[in-house]
Amino acid sequence: MNETINSIMGRRSVRRYKDTPLDEPTIEALLKAGMAAPSAHNRQPWELMVITDRRVLDRLAAEHPYARMLGQAPVCIIVCGNSERFCSGDEEGFWVQDCSAVTENILVAARSLGLGTCWCGITPRPALIEMVSRIAGLPDGIVPFSLIVVGYPDGEPPVKDKWHPDRVHWEGW
């Protein structure tokens, strides 16, 4: 297999991090990888917020029920949708797919750089949307979609085999 496939297959959710900061070029590489994602009608409805302030990370860790590991990690990337760039009509919801692609690109890019990540959901839960918006100080029209916890893993969680050939259907059901 090649390096890209190895990064995809080796990606897993990391919940323990070393107390090692990430440098700005590394974070920027992750952001660029995220923004290389495809989007419906090329609307690119995403906005990315980087949080390294320990006080904010600790508040998010305390209030998001699935992001406790932010108390150890040095970086959080909040992937948001900008409602001014959402598609309209019955295609409006495509922003969720677009932000999912951004999130996954960042996860795979981080793995390729030897970093650990954990994708913590926000949308579609109103309470989480409100809480993250408040803590991060997001303006109106910016909808938080996911938190990506990023850092150097403290240990190597085992890779899970998620291959289920019985869920693959060729040429029909």
N, CA, C and O of each residue as an XYZ file, in Angstrom:
692
protein
N       0.842     -1.183      0.000
C       0.000      0.000      0.000
C       0.888      1.248      0.000
O       2.055      1.199      0.389
N       0.314      2.351     -0.440
C       1.080      3.588     -0.455
C       0.858      4.393      0.829
O       0.058      4.017      1.686
N       1.582      5.501      0.940
C       1.554      6.313      2.160
C       0.162      6.865      2.467
O      -0.245      6.903      3.628
N      -0.565      7.288      1.446
C      -1.907      7.843      1.661
C      -2.850      6.786      2.214
O      -3.572      7.034      3.180
N      -2.842      5.620      1.610
C      -3.718      4.534      2.083
C      -3.324      4.125      3.501
O      -4.188      3.859      4.336
N      -2.033      4.076      3.767
C      -1.577      3.740      5.126
C      -2.068      4.765      6.138
O      -2.446      4.398      7.250
N      -2.068      6.055      5.768
C      -2.569      7.088      6.683
C      -4.058      6.921      6.931
O      -4.525      7.083      8.058
N      -4.802      6.600      5.887
C      -6.250      6.383      6.040
C      -6.508      5.158      6.916
O      -7.308      5.216      7.850
N      -5.841      4.070      6.619
C      -6.078      2.826      7.350
C      -5.558      2.892      8.801
O      -6.067      2.186      9.671
N      -4.565      3.724      9.054
C      -3.994      3.832     10.397
C      -4.641      4.883     11.267
O      -4.314      5.000     12.448
N      -5.561      5.652     10.698
C      -6.222      6.704     11.469
C      -7.129      6.097     12.519
O      -7.867      5.150     12.249
N      -7.067      6.642     13.700
C      -7.979      6.231     14.765
C      -8.170      7.396     15.720
O      -7.400      8.356     15.702
N      -9.181      7.313     16.538
C      -9.453      8.379     17.503
C      -8.478      8.266     18.663
O      -8.376      7.223     19.308
N      -7.767      9.350     18.916
C      -6.774      9.403     19.987
C      -7.366     10.212     21.137
O      -7.902     11.302     20.940
N      -7.257      9.659     22.328
C      -7.835     10.331     23.493
C      -6.816     10.655     24.581
O      -7.179     11.162     25.642
N      -5.527     10.362     24.317
C      -4.450     10.715     25.245
C      -3.341     11.390     24.444
O      -2.892     10.879     23.418
N      -2.907     12.558     24.940
C      -1.933     13.363     24.204
C      -0.755     13.739     25.068
O      -0.876     13.895     26.283
N       0.401     13.883     24.417
C       1.601     14.391     25.085
C       1.476     15.906     25.231
O       0.750     16.561     24.483
N       2.186     16.438     26.193
C       2.200     17.882     26.423
C       3.268     18.515     25.530
O       4.234     19.099     26.022
N       3.086     18.396     24.220
C       4.031     18.919     23.243
C       3.285     19.841     22.300
O       2.339     19.407     21.643
N       3.685     21.104     22.212
C       2.974     22.020     21.317
C       3.202     21.685     19.852
O       4.173     21.014     19.503
N       2.307     22.152     19.006
C       2.458     22.037     17.559
C       2.916     23.385     17.032
O       2.465     24.430     17.501
N       3.819     23.357     16.050
C       4.263     24.625     15.482
C       3.263     25.108     14.436
O       2.462     24.336     13.911
N       3.334     26.404     14.151
C       2.377     27.025     13.237
C       2.414     26.441     11.823
O       1.350     26.257     11.233
N       3.593     26.137     11.245
C       3.592     25.530      9.909
C       2.864     24.184      9.862
O       2.219     23.864      8.864
N       2.963     23.402     10.928
C       2.262     22.112     10.974
C       0.753     22.340     11.019
O       0.000     21.680     10.304
N       0.321     23.265     11.851
C      -1.116     23.569     11.931
C      -1.611     24.100     10.590
O      -2.689     23.721     10.132
N      -0.833     24.970      9.960
C      -1.240     25.520      8.670
C      -1.330     24.426      7.606
O      -2.210     24.475      6.747
N      -0.438     23.450      7.654
C      -0.504     22.333      6.708
C      -1.827     21.581      6.871
O      -2.444     21.184      5.882
N      -2.260     21.386      8.117
C      -3.542     20.713      8.366
C      -4.701     21.533      7.818
O      -5.626     20.986      7.218
N      -4.651     22.845      8.024
C      -5.729     23.715      7.549
C      -5.806     23.711      6.025
O      -6.895     23.673      5.453
N      -4.655     23.750      5.378
C      -4.623     23.705      3.913
C      -5.169     22.376      3.396
O      -5.904     22.344      2.409
N      -4.811     21.287      4.060
C      -5.329     19.979      3.667
C      -6.849     19.947      3.810
O      -7.550     19.418      2.948
N      -7.348     20.515      4.900
C      -8.793     20.571      5.095
C      -9.478     21.329      3.987
O     -10.484     20.874      3.445
N      -8.934     22.491      3.646
C      -9.565     23.338      2.636
C      -9.393     22.814      1.213
O      -9.943     23.390      0.275
N      -8.642     21.737      1.042
C      -8.535     21.101     -0.276
C      -9.735     20.187     -0.554
O      -9.808     19.564     -1.613
N     -10.660     20.109      0.383
C     -11.824     19.228      0.265
C     -12.756     19.689     -0.860
O     -12.800     20.872     -1.199
N     -13.491     18.747     -1.426
C     -14.517     19.122     -2.399
C     -15.716     19.739     -1.688
O     -15.910     19.538     -0.489
N     -16.517     20.490     -2.440
C     -17.749     21.041     -1.865
C     -18.807     21.166     -2.945
O     -18.495     21.327     -4.125
N     -20.046     21.089     -2.531
C     -21.173     21.206     -3.462
C     -21.119     22.564     -4.157
O     -21.016     23.603     -3.506
N     -21.187     22.541     -5.466
C     -21.166     23.758     -6.285
C     -19.952     24.628     -5.993
O     -19.963     25.830     -6.260
N     -18.902     24.016     -5.443
C     -17.672     24.717     -5.070
C     -17.944     25.931     -4.183
O     -17.257     26.948     -4.279
N     -18.952     25.812     -3.323
C     -19.307     26.932     -2.426
C     -18.303     27.113     -1.294
O     -18.199     28.201     -0.729
N     -17.568     26.063     -0.960
C     -16.569     26.122      0.111
C     -17.127     26.858      1.336
O     -16.608     27.909      1.714
N     -18.173     26.317      1.954
C     -18.865     27.036      3.023
C     -18.175     26.989      4.378
O     -18.769     27.374      5.386
N     -16.945     26.530      4.416
C     -16.287     26.322      5.697
C     -15.517     27.537      6.187
O     -15.079     28.390      5.414
N     -15.374     27.576      7.493
C     -14.497     28.495      8.215
C     -13.801     27.618      9.261
O     -14.436     26.747      9.856
N     -12.526     27.839      9.484
C     -11.775     27.032     10.443
C     -11.229     27.932     11.548
O     -10.596     28.954     11.282
N     -11.481     27.537     12.775
C     -10.977     28.294     13.922
C      -9.982     27.418     14.678
O     -10.293     26.284     15.040
N      -8.784     27.951     14.911
C      -7.743     27.228     15.637
C      -7.695     27.769     17.060
O      -7.636     28.978     17.284
N      -7.721     26.847     18.012
C      -7.651     27.233     19.424
C      -6.432     26.554     20.041
O      -6.295     25.331     20.005
N      -5.547     27.381     20.612
C      -4.388     26.870     21.345
C      -4.353     27.417     22.773
O      -3.535     26.990     23.588
N      -5.232     28.351     23.065
C      -5.301     28.964     24.398
C      -5.774     27.906     25.405
O      -6.890     27.397     25.303
N      -4.927     27.591     26.359
C      -5.227     26.523     27.323
C      -6.534     26.766     28.062
O      -7.264     25.813     28.336
N      -6.852     28.022     28.394
C      -8.100     28.310     29.117
C      -9.318     27.939     28.280
O     -10.286     27.388     28.805
N      -9.278     28.235     26.988
C     -10.406     27.912     26.105
C     -10.489     26.407     25.880
O     -11.578     25.833     25.894
N      -9.346     25.774     25.675
C      -9.331     24.313     25.513
C      -9.928     23.629     26.747
O     -10.710     22.686     26.627
N      -9.550     24.116     27.932
C     -10.067     23.523     29.168
C     -11.571     23.750     29.328
O     -12.276     22.872     29.824
N     -12.068     24.918     28.913
C     -13.521     25.174     28.974
C     -14.268     24.240     28.041
O     -15.300     23.676     28.406
N     -13.738     24.079     26.820
C     -14.383     23.151     25.877
C     -14.351     21.722     26.426
O     -15.333     20.987     26.317
N     -13.229     21.338     27.012
C     -13.105     19.992     27.592
C     -14.113     19.786     28.713
O     -14.669     18.697     28.858
N     -14.349     20.812     29.496
C     -15.266     20.707     30.629
C     -16.729     20.662     30.183
O     -17.556     20.028     30.838
N     -17.048     21.327     29.080
C     -18.456     21.450     28.695
C     -18.904     20.530     27.565
O     -20.091     20.222     27.464
N     -17.986     20.085     26.717
C     -18.378     19.161     25.646
C     -18.273     17.737     26.196
O     -17.187     17.313     26.589
N     -19.375     16.999     26.229
C     -19.358     15.696     26.896
C     -18.441     14.657     26.256
O     -18.117     13.659     26.900
N     -18.014     14.859     25.016
C     -17.176     13.868     24.333
C     -15.792     14.413     24.005
O     -15.051     13.782     23.251
N     -15.427     15.565     24.551
C     -14.144     16.182     24.218
C     -13.273     16.395     25.447
O     -12.510     17.360     25.499
N     -13.369     15.521     26.428
C     -12.576     15.662     27.656
C     -11.075     15.681     27.356
O     -10.300     16.302     28.083
N     -10.667     14.990     26.272
C      -9.249     14.902     25.936
C      -8.647     16.254     25.551
O      -7.426     16.387     25.465
N      -9.501     17.262     25.318
C      -8.995     18.606     25.047
C      -8.226     19.168     26.243
O      -7.444     20.109     26.102
N      -8.453     18.587     27.412
C      -7.715     19.008     28.597
C      -6.235     18.675     28.517
O      -5.437     19.228     29.274
N      -5.853     17.773     27.604
C      -4.448     17.393     27.413
C      -3.890     17.912     26.097
O      -2.710     18.252     26.019
N      -4.702     17.977     25.082
C      -4.231     18.283     23.731
C      -3.849     19.754     23.577
O      -4.428     20.618     24.235
N      -2.872     20.041     22.708
C      -2.431     21.420     22.533
C      -3.243     22.236     21.524
O      -3.153     23.463     21.504
N      -4.035     21.560     20.687
C      -4.731     22.271     19.610
C      -6.128     21.704     19.415
O      -6.365     20.502     19.534
N      -7.039     22.612     19.113
C      -8.381     22.240     18.685
C      -8.690     23.048     17.422
O      -8.494     24.263     17.387
N      -9.168     22.367     16.405
C      -9.636     23.037     15.199
C     -11.145     22.892     15.183
O     -11.669     21.778     15.209
N     -11.839     24.008     15.139
C     -13.299     23.977     15.036
C     -13.651     24.198     13.577
O     -13.370     25.254     13.011
N     -14.265     23.194     12.976
C     -14.734     23.305     11.595
C     -16.150     23.853     11.658
O     -17.023     23.284     12.314
N     -16.366     24.970     10.965
C     -17.658     25.653     10.994
C     -18.199     25.810      9.577
O     -17.453     25.786      8.598
N     -19.506     25.968      9.499
C     -20.138     26.332      8.244
C     -20.525     27.794      8.280
O     -21.063     28.276      9.277
N     -20.250     28.509      7.184
C     -20.647     29.905      7.054
C     -21.943     29.943      6.263
O     -21.946     29.666      5.063
N     -23.046     30.285      6.923
C     -24.371     30.203      6.293
C     -24.507     31.104      5.066
O     -25.386     30.878      4.235
N     -23.656     32.115      4.940
C     -23.703     32.967      3.748
C     -23.241     32.224      2.500
O     -23.529     32.645      1.380
N     -22.515     31.106      2.695
C     -22.031     30.336      1.554
C     -22.709     28.976      1.426
O     -22.262     28.136      0.644
N     -23.784     28.748      2.185
C     -24.536     27.503      2.030
C     -25.247     27.527      0.678
O     -25.601     28.591      0.171
N     -25.449     26.360      0.111
C     -26.297     26.267     -1.074
C     -27.706     26.650     -0.656
O     -28.007     26.715      0.536
N     -28.550     26.898     -1.606
C     -29.915     27.316     -1.276
C     -30.916     26.203     -1.572
O     -30.601     25.200     -2.212
N     -32.125     26.421     -1.083
C     -33.219     25.487     -1.338
C     -32.963     24.119     -0.738
O     -32.428     23.992      0.363
N     -33.360     23.090     -1.489
C     -33.216     21.736     -0.958
C     -31.763     21.239     -1.008
O     -31.499     20.090     -0.654
N     -30.826     22.080     -1.438
C     -29.402     21.735     -1.398
C     -28.677     22.396     -0.218
O     -27.466     22.234     -0.070
N     -29.407     23.136      0.616
C     -28.795     23.859      1.730
C     -28.012     22.932      2.652
O     -26.946     23.306      3.142
N     -28.523     21.738      2.891
C     -27.889     20.816      3.826
C     -26.573     20.234      3.349
O     -25.908     19.529      4.108
N     -26.176     20.509      2.109
C     -24.903     19.974      1.620
C     -23.705     20.517      2.392
O     -22.621     19.937      2.329
N     -23.880     21.619      3.118
C     -22.760     22.158      3.886
C     -22.246     21.139      4.905
O     -21.065     21.140      5.252
N     -23.138     20.277      5.378
C     -22.733     19.253      6.348
C     -21.769     18.264      5.688
O     -20.770     17.872      6.292
N     -22.064     17.863      4.460
C     -21.161     16.971      3.735
C     -19.835     17.673      3.450
O     -18.765     17.078      3.579
N     -19.921     18.951      3.057
C     -18.715     19.715      2.762
C     -17.814     19.801      3.987
O     -16.606     19.585      3.882
N     -18.383     20.111      5.144
C     -17.593     20.213      6.378
C     -17.110     18.844      6.846
O     -16.070     18.750      7.498
N     -17.842     17.787      6.527
C     -17.371     16.433      6.822
C     -16.113     16.124      6.020
O     -15.171     15.527      6.542
N     -16.098     16.528      4.755
C     -14.922     16.300      3.906
C     -13.713     17.072      4.444
O     -12.601     16.544      4.461
N     -13.921     18.309      4.880
C     -12.840     19.101      5.481
C     -12.305     18.391      6.721
O     -11.095     18.255      6.897
N     -13.212     17.946      7.568
C     -12.825     17.271      8.808
C     -11.997     16.029      8.511
O     -10.937     15.832      9.106
N     -12.472     15.191      7.598
C     -11.754     13.950      7.277
C     -10.386     14.252      6.660
O      -9.409     13.571      6.973
N     -10.304     15.252      5.797
C      -8.999     15.616      5.227
C      -8.005     15.970      6.329
O      -6.846     15.558      6.280
N      -8.456     16.729      7.317
C      -7.569     17.118      8.415
C      -7.146     15.888      9.220
O      -5.983     15.772      9.607
N      -8.077     14.974      9.474
C      -7.753     13.772     10.238
C      -6.681     12.940      9.540
O      -5.731     12.478     10.172
N      -6.844     12.754      8.233
C      -5.890     11.936      7.478
C      -4.548     12.658      7.357
O      -3.497     12.033      7.497
N      -4.575     13.960      7.100
C      -3.326     14.721      7.005
C      -2.568     14.663      8.332
O      -1.348     14.495      8.346
N      -3.285     14.801      9.435
C      -2.641     14.746     10.753
C      -1.971     13.394     10.963
O      -0.840     13.323     11.445
N      -2.661     12.340     10.606
C      -2.086     10.995     10.758
C      -0.804     10.866      9.940
O       0.170     10.266     10.395
N      -0.808     11.431      8.728
C       0.374     11.332      7.871
C       1.565     12.084      8.462
O       2.710     11.803      8.109
N       1.306     13.035      9.357
C       2.365     13.813     10.007
C       2.735     13.257     11.384
O       3.503     13.876     12.119
N       2.193     12.102     11.727
C       2.500     11.490     13.018
C       1.718     12.067     14.178
O       2.077     11.867     15.338
N       0.637     12.788     13.865
C      -0.199     13.385     14.899
C      -1.407     12.506     15.181
O      -1.799     11.682     14.355
N      -1.982     12.691     16.342
C      -3.226     12.027     16.701
C      -4.357     13.041     16.671
O      -4.146     14.236     16.878
N      -5.568     12.542     16.407
C      -6.749     13.399     16.353
C      -7.948     12.667     16.928
O      -7.955     11.444     17.068
N      -8.951     13.450     17.252
C     -10.253     12.893     17.596
C     -11.320     13.844     17.064
O     -11.296     15.039     17.359
N     -12.248     13.316     16.287
C     -13.364     14.082     15.729
C     -14.477     14.057     16.768
O     -15.002     12.995     17.100
N     -14.832     15.227     17.277
C     -15.921     15.360     18.240
C     -17.051     16.129     17.574
O     -16.863     17.260     17.126
N     -18.212     15.520     17.512
C     -19.339     16.126     16.822
C     -19.941     17.309     17.564
O     -19.875     17.402     18.790
N     -20.523     18.200     16.791
C     -21.278     19.339     17.325
C     -22.645     19.363     16.642
O     -23.668     19.114     17.280
N     -22.656     19.665     15.344
C     -23.900     19.667     14.575
C     -24.344     18.228     14.404
O     -23.519     17.374     14.077
N     -25.604     17.931     14.611
C     -26.798     18.768     14.620
C     -27.369     19.066     16.007
O     -28.537     19.440     16.109
N     -26.588     18.913     17.074
C     -27.138     19.058     18.426
C     -27.173     20.521     18.860
O     -26.121     21.127     19.063
N     -28.378     21.103     19.008
C     -28.503     22.528     19.343
C     -27.734     22.946     20.599
O     -27.134     24.021     20.622
N     -27.744     22.123     21.631
C     -27.045     22.498     22.866
C     -25.539     22.594     22.637
O     -24.891     23.497     23.167
N     -24.979     21.678     21.857
C     -23.542     21.731     21.564
C     -23.211     22.906     20.654
O     -22.181     23.557     20.834
N     -24.068     23.183     19.684
C     -23.869     24.335     18.790
C     -23.818     25.618     19.610
O     -22.934     26.451     19.412
N     -24.762     25.776     20.528
C     -24.828     26.986     21.357
C     -23.610     27.085     22.263
O     -23.013     28.155     22.382
N     -23.239     25.991     22.897
C     -22.125     25.998     23.836
C     -20.810     26.337     23.133
O     -20.062     27.190     23.611
N     -20.518     25.683     22.010
C     -19.262     25.951     21.298
C     -19.264     27.373     20.740
O     -18.244     28.061     20.788
N     -20.403     27.813     20.213
C     -20.507     29.185     19.694
C     -20.200     30.203     20.781
O     -19.499     31.187     20.545
N     -20.728     29.959     21.970
C     -20.519     30.871     23.105
C     -19.057     30.880     23.544
O     -18.457     31.946     23.682
N     -18.486     29.707     23.764
C     -17.108     29.623     24.260
C     -16.120     30.165     23.230
O     -15.165     30.857     23.582
N     -16.354     29.845     21.950
C     -15.429     30.276     20.898
C     -15.708     31.699     20.412
O     -14.910     32.264     19.663
N     -16.838     32.284     20.834
C     -17.175     33.638     20.409
C     -17.494     33.727     18.925
O     -17.104     34.685     18.258
N     -18.206     32.727     18.406
C     -18.526     32.709     16.976
C     -19.606     33.737     16.650
O     -20.564     33.895     17.406
N     -19.451     34.432     15.529
C     -20.467     35.409     15.129
C     -21.716     34.728     14.572
O     -21.689     33.546     14.229
N     -22.802     35.483     14.486
C     -24.035     34.967     13.877
C     -23.739     34.482     12.467
O     -22.928     35.068     11.751
N     -24.406     33.407     12.081
C     -24.236     32.868     10.734
C     -23.111     31.866     10.598
O     -22.969     31.225      9.557
N     -22.294     31.723     11.659
C     -21.221     30.726     11.664
C     -21.673     29.586     12.565
O     -21.892     29.773     13.761
N     -21.809     28.402     11.973
C     -22.353     27.244     12.679
C     -21.229     26.238     12.935
O     -20.661     25.698     11.985
N     -20.898     25.979     14.207
C     -19.859     24.986     14.472
C     -20.339     23.590     14.085
O     -21.430     23.162     14.462
N     -19.502     22.898     13.329
C     -19.844     21.559     12.844
C     -19.122     20.467     13.633
O     -19.746     19.512     14.097
N     -17.802     20.614     13.782
C     -17.023     19.597     14.497
C     -15.849     20.239     15.222
O     -15.368     21.309     14.848
N     -15.406     19.558     16.263
C     -14.153     19.886     16.944
C     -13.169     18.804     16.544
O     -13.483     17.615     16.591
N     -11.981     19.222     16.153
C     -10.931     18.244     15.892
C      -9.847     18.475     16.938
O      -9.194     19.519     16.951
N      -9.667     17.508     17.797
C      -8.617     17.545     18.809
C      -7.340     17.080     18.115
O      -7.341     16.052     17.438
N      -6.248     17.831     18.279
C      -4.999     17.509     17.581
C      -3.824     17.583     18.540
O      -3.736     18.495     19.363
N      -2.923     16.618     18.428
C      -1.699     16.636     19.207
C      -0.876     15.392     18.946
O      -1.244     14.542     18.136
N       0.240     15.300     19.643
C       1.062     14.103     19.532
C       0.478     13.048     20.465
O       0.291     13.303     21.655
N       0.190     11.857     19.925
C      -0.439     10.830     20.762
C       0.493     10.346     21.872
O       1.699     10.197     21.680
N      -0.100     10.107     23.023
C       0.609      9.505     24.143
C       0.301      8.018     24.092
O      -0.648      7.550     24.721
N       1.101      7.282     23.344
C       0.846      5.875     23.080
C       0.200      5.715     21.716
O      -0.178      6.698     21.078
N       0.078      4.507     21.286
C      -0.512      4.199     19.988
C      -1.741      3.315     20.170
O      -1.613      2.113     20.404
N      -2.930      3.902     20.063
C      -4.128      3.063     20.137
C      -4.115      2.046     18.996
O      -3.642      2.352     17.901
N      -4.627      0.855     19.240
C      -4.614     -0.157     18.172
C      -5.502      0.259     17.005
O      -6.531      0.911     17.179
N      -5.074     -0.136     15.818
C      -5.863      0.099     14.615
C      -6.991     -0.917     14.598
O      -6.780     -2.103     14.853
N      -8.190     -0.441     14.295
C      -9.350     -1.335     14.225
C      -9.600     -1.723     12.777
O      -9.563     -0.878     11.883
N      -9.851     -2.991     12.554
C     -10.192     -3.458     11.214
C     -11.685     -3.223     11.008
O     -12.516     -3.897     11.618
N     -12.016     -2.278     10.158
C     -13.416     -1.924      9.907
C     -13.914     -2.456      8.568
O     -14.998     -2.087      8.117
N     -13.137     -3.314      7.940
C     -13.504     -3.880      6.650
C     -14.596     -4.940      6.821
O     -14.417     -5.925      7.538
N     -15.723     -4.719      6.153
C     -16.853     -5.646      6.182
C     -17.263     -5.947      4.744
O     -18.112     -5.251      4.187
N     -16.674     -6.968      4.138
C     -16.996     -7.255      2.738
C     -18.473     -7.566      2.508
O     -18.972     -7.406      1.395
N     -19.174     -8.008      3.551
C     -20.603     -8.301      3.411
C     -21.439     -7.031      3.245
O     -22.629     -7.114      2.942
N     -20.833     -5.860      3.440
C     -21.539     -4.593      3.259
C     -21.251     -3.958      1.892
O     -21.675     -2.837      1.612
N     -20.538     -4.680      1.070
C     -20.232     -4.213     -0.289
C     -21.157     -4.926     -1.257
O     -21.287     -6.149     -1.219
N     -21.786     -4.171     -2.110
C     -22.748     -4.727     -3.076
C     -22.318     -4.339     -4.481
O     -22.245     -3.154     -4.809
N     -22.039     -5.318     -5.294
C     -21.566     -5.101     -6.659
C     -22.741     -5.232     -7.632
O     -23.429     -6.251     -7.668
N     -22.943     -4.208     -8.394
C     -23.907     -4.229     -9.507
C     -25.360     -4.414     -9.069
O     -26.219     -4.688     -9.907
N     -25.643     -4.274     -7.815
C     -27.003     -4.402     -7.297
C     -26.978     -4.897     -5.875
O     -25.913     -5.184     -5.328
N     -28.139     -4.997     -5.275
C     -28.214     -5.385     -3.867
C     -28.261     -6.830     -3.749
O     -28.327     -7.357     -2.639
